[in-house]
Amino acid sequence: MIENLKGSSPEWLNSLGPYPDIVFLSKVSLYRNIEGYPFNARSTDEEKREILKLLIDGIKSIDVFNNVFSLKELSSYEKKILFERCLISQKEMRNGTFSGVALNDTQNSTLVLNSDEHLRISSISSGFELQKPFNECDRLDDALTDELDFVFDKELGFLTSSPKRVGTGLEISIFIYLPAVVITGAALDLIEDLERNHYSMEGTFRDKGGIEGSLFHISNQFALGVSEEEIIRKAEEKIKEAIQTEFDAREYLMENARYETEDKIWRSYGIITNARFLNLEDFLNLASAVRLGVGLGLIKDISILDLNKWTIFSQPGHIRFASGGDINSREENILRAKLIRKNTGG
């Protein structure tokens, strides 16, 4: 059902925003619920069907969403592709019986229907850029408000099932690479500082051994009592502090462990450009070190744009989608290595 996505890239993936070697992408979301229906956690199957129909009918008035899918009609690897492109959550990938997703042609903006809340309006930009995706979400919210009656309290604002979203319903999500912070052991202090200021910071790719690729997801945990503009301003301040922490950690490494750092970078470069077999975890960690090398000006023949695209297209759903058939994990790892070699001349 998503064949039209094959061979295409989201628009945000084809350009670089501010601080591109550190910030992978910025995502802004607005959460809304429809008046007259309980939150999804307490609604019946019949109510969820009604909500989904109301939402789909409302979307028809917005001509930018030409791709509307019911998640239950998508195969597991099709949902994986949407997840890997940061369009749906892991929960929605694993279960979406009464959920749907609407995409615009550039894949920068999405509507997720009937998930944690009745509606999630999201927009993505490359690098560290909050105002542009917020403006797009705000525009879509205004258009949908003309078609749908959202739950709103005069004192509290928009009502949601999660206390952290009550108020504006605004969520800021930043996907940020912090390899030097991880190497120097400063990650825990940064996490604690963010938590004290009502932000969460979690590893994007995790396994039993920890966080892979030094890629983290930072998001606000408050939306009540402050305006949307204030949430964005505060988020910009905290993310810039996290970016500066990475710059400081890089400076420390180059002053105190230059040879060890350069050795890690160039070993990773050699493996990633010549490997014949790459599992996802190895790729993520090697690519993170190479990204650090690009950011430090050591590696010249691989770009941040290349690394961003590989981060998406080397994930399992995309590898299997590109192969045109069902493959096992061994074949996936061989194809991943081949993809990187083909694009680096290794």
N, C-alpha and C positions, 0 to 999 in steps of 0.2 A: 504493500500500500504506500510505501514511501520511496518508491523507485525514483521519483523525481529528485530526491536528495542525493542519489548516487552520483558520484563524480563532482558534486557541487560543494562549495565551502560557504559557511556562514560569512556574511559580509564583514563582521568584526574580525574574523580570522585572517582577512586579506590586507589588514592595515595595522599600523602600530600607534598606540596612544602614548601618553606621558609615562615616563619611567618603565619602558617596555621590557627591560631585562629583569625587572623585579616584579612588576604587577602584570599578571597574565591577562586578567579581565576584570571588569567592574559590572556588577549586575544590580539593578534596582527593581524592586517588586512592590506592588500594592495589593493588599489582601482585602477582599470584600465578601459579604454574605447577603443573600437575598431576603428581603422582608417577608415574614409570614411562614418561614420554614425553620426548623431547628438546625443547629450546627450539625455537620456531617457525622460527628461521633455519636449523635443521638437520633439521627433520622432513620426511617425505615427504608427498605429497598425501594418501595414504591415512591417515597418522597425523593429519593436520590434520582430515580428515573425522571420524575417531574422537573427537578432542579436542572438536570442535564439538558432536557428539552428546552426549558426556558432560556438557558444560557446559549445554546446553539441557535435558537431563534433570534436572540438579541445580537449575536455575533454577525448574523447575516446583514445587519445594517452597516457594518464596517467593511468596506470593500478591500481592505489591505490583507485580510485573512482568507487566502484562497485554499489553504490546506488545513482541513479540520478532520481529526482522526478520533475515533473511539479507541481507547487504549486496549480494551478487551479484544479488539479485532486485529491488533498488531501481534506479530510473532515476537518471541522473546528477544531475538537479536535485533529486530526493528526497534523495540523499546530501548535496547542497549544503546543503539545509535543516538536516540534522542537524549538519553542520560549522558552519554559521553560528550555530547555537544552542549551540555549544561542547560538543556531545555526542560527536562523533568527531573524529579528527585529519585533517589534510590527506592524510596517507598512506592512511588508511582510506577517505577520500572518493574518492581516485583509484584505489585497488585494494582489493578486499575479497572475493576469490574464495572464501576459506574462513573469512571473518569474519562476525560477527553482532553485533547490538546489542539490548539489552533496556532498555526505558524504563518508569519508573513513571508513573502517571497525571498527576502534577504536573510531570513532566519535570525534576525536581530531581536525581534519582539515575539513574545508568546503569550497565549492565554492558557492556563491550566484550569480545567473545569472539574469541580467535585473532588477535590483532594482534601488537604488539611482544612481548607476553607472552601466555600462554594466557588470562589474565583480567585486566581492569582494572575495579576497582570505584570509581566516582566519585560525588561529590555536590557540588552547587553552592549557594552562598548569595549574595545580593546584598550589595554593599559589602564591607567588610573584616571578615569573620567566618570564623574557622577552626574553632572548637570545634564548632559545630553540624554542619557537613558532615563533620567527622572522626567525630563520634559516630554519624552515620548510616552512614558507611562501615564503622566498627567493628562496628555491629550487623549489617549485611549480611554482613560477613566471617565473623562468628560463625555466622550461619545457614547460610552456604555451606560452612563447615568441617564441619558435621554431615553434609553430603551428598557432599563432594569431598575427596580426599586431596591436600593441597598439599605441595610440596617444601619441607622445612624441615631445616636443619642446626643441631645443638645449639650450635655455637660461632658460626656466622655469622648464623643466622636464616633468613629466607626467601631462597631462591636465585632469581636472575633472570638474563636474558641480558645485562643492562646492569649494569656494576659500580656505578653510582651508585644503583641501586635495591636492591642486596643488603643484607640486614639486616631492616629493618622493611618494606621495599617501599613506603614512604610518600613521596608527592610532593605538595608544596604548590605551587599555581599561582595567582598573583594577576595580574589584568588591571587595569592602573593607568594613568590619564591623567596625563601630566606636561607639559602645554603650556608652562607658565612655565619649567620646567627646560630644555626644548628651545629656547625663545626666548633665554634667557640663556646658552646654551652650556654648561650644567652637566651635560648628559646623560653625556658621556664619563667624567667623574670619578665619577659615580654608578655607571656600569657597572663601572668598574675596582674600585671599593670593594666592590661586590657579588661580583665574581669572586674577589677576595682572600679573601672569606669563604665561598666555595663556593656561590655562587648565580649563576644566569645571568639576563641581562636582554636581551630581544630585542624588536624591533618586531612587533606583532601583524599589522598590515597593511603590507605592503611592496611596492614596485615598483622599477623600475630607478633611479628618482630618489631613493629612500630610504624613510623611514618615514612612513606616512600617518596623520593624525589624532592624533599624539602618544600613541598607545595602546601600552603595552608589556606584555610578559608576563614576570613574575619567577617563578623556580622554584628550589627547592633542588637541589643536585647531590650530596647525600650522604644515606645512610639507614643506614649501618653504624656500630656502636659507640655509638649513642645511642638512647634510648627514643623512642617516638612523641611523648610529652609534651614531651620536650626539643627535638625537631625543631620542634614547633609553637611552643614558647616562643621559640626562636631566630629562627624565621621572623617571628613577631610583632614582635620587636625590630627586625629589619632592614627590614621593610616600614614600620614606624612612622618609621624614619630616612628612608626614601625619601619618605614623605608629608611629613615636616618639610622636606625639601629642596625640595619643590614649594611649600610655604607660604613658605619663605624667598625663593624665586625670585619668587613673586607680590609679596611685600612690596618686593623690590628694584625690580621693574617699576613698581609704583605710586609709589615714591619717586623714581625716576630716569627713567622713560619713561612717565608716566601718559597723556599725550595720544596717543602712538604706540600704546600698548596699548589704550586705549579706542577709538581709531580702528579698529584691527584688529578688535576685538570687534563694534563697531556696523556696520562694513561687512559683516562676515560675517553678522550678524543680518539686515541688509537683503537680502542676496543669498539666503540660505537660505529666507527667508519669502516671497520674490517670484519666485524663479527659475522658468523654464519648462522648463529642461533642466539636469539635474544628473547628471554621472557619479559613480561611487562615490568616486573619489579626491577630487574637489572637495567632495562632501558630507562626507566624513570630516574634512577639514581645516577646513571652515566650522563643522561641528558641534562640533569641539574648541574653537574660539575662542569659540563661543557658550556652551559648557559653562564655560569660564574666566570668561565674563561673569556667568553665574549664580552661580558660586562666589564671585566678588568682590562680589556683591550689586548688580550693575549692571542685569542683565536680570531682570525680575519675571514676565513673562507666559509664559515657557517654563520647565518644570520639569525637574529631573534625571530624573525618571521618564519624561517625554516623550522626552528625549534617549536614554535607555537603550533604549527600545522602538524608536525610529527607527534606532538603530545595528544592531539585529537585522533589523527588517522592511524596511529599505531596501537590504539586500544582494541580489545578483543572484538567488539561488535563491528567496528570499521574494517578490521582485517578480514573477518569472516564475510562481511557484506561485499568487500572488494573482490574476494576470491570467487564469488558466485556460487558458493555451495557450502555444505556442512563439512567443516574440517575439525581435526582433533587438535589438542593443545601443542603437540610436537610440530605439526604443520603450521600452526599459527606462529610459533616462535621462529620458524625458518622464514616465513613470509615477512615477519616484522624486520628481521635482520636484512633481508633482501631490499625492503622498502628504503631503509636508511642508506644502505650501500649505493643503491641506484641514484639517490639524491645527493650523495656526497662524492661520488666517483671513487669510493673505496674499493 
